[in-house]
Amino acid sequence: MKYTYQTQGTCSEAIEFEIVDGKVHNVQFLGGCDGNTQGVSRLVEGMKVEDVLNRLEGIRCGWKTTSCPDQLCKAIRAVRSKN
């Protein structure tokens, strides 16, 4: 199933992704720093949800209190809380 999460506090506007068998797939950031968001998307492809959360949660972008990787973690947590 494909999920869409509306981000807050980042240059990206939304994140689309899938979770299949406890692993993250097909992450696409809508907007944001293209090279960085592509890099994050490729690095987390096929990674266990818990590993993504452990590695990326809490990362900040400059003076902001969040970042695109941190927003991905918030998106994953939001999906998990609904299931």
N, C-alpha and C positions, 0 to 999 in steps of 0.2 A: 504494500500500500504506500502511496506517495503522500507525504505530509508537506504542508506549507506553513511556515512560521513567519509572522511579521516581526521584524527586528526592531529594537529600540536602542537609540543612543549610538548608532553606527552609521557609516556611509552606505552600507548595504540596506536595502529596503525589506528584503525577505530572503528566506532560505527554503529551498525545496530539497527533500531527502527521503530516503527509504530506510527502514530497519527490517532486515530479514534474518531470522534465526539469531537474533541478538547481535547482529553486525550492521554497521552503517554502510549504505551504498548510495550512489548517484547523487551526491551532494552538489547543489548548484546555488551559488549566492547570486541574488539579483541586485546588481549595483555593487558598489564598494571598489576597492583597489583590485583591479582585475588580476594582476599577477599573484598577489597574496591570496586572494580567495581561490584561484585555481590551484595554487600550491596546497592550501589547506584541504581542498576537496580531494586532490589526488592522494595526499598523505593519509587521510582517514578512510579511504576506500577499502572496504572489507575488514576494517578494524572493529574489534569488540566494543560495544557501547561503553562498558566500564573503562576500557583503556582510553577512549576518546575523552570521557569525563575526567579521568585522572590526569591526563596530559594537558588539556586545554582549558579547563574551567578556571576562571579567575584571571585569565590573561587580560591585560588592559592595553588600550591603544592610546599612547601618549598621555594626555591629561584626562581622557575619558575614563569612566568607571567600568567600562566594558570594552569588548572588541568583537570582531566577526567570529573568531574561534570561541569566545565565551558565549556569544549569542547562539552558536550551534549547540553548545552544551545546554543552554536554557531551553532550546527547541526540543532537544532529546528528552530532557526532564519533563517538559510539558506533555509530550506524547506518552511517556511512561506513566505519568500520573492519571491519564485518561484510560489507560488499559489495565 
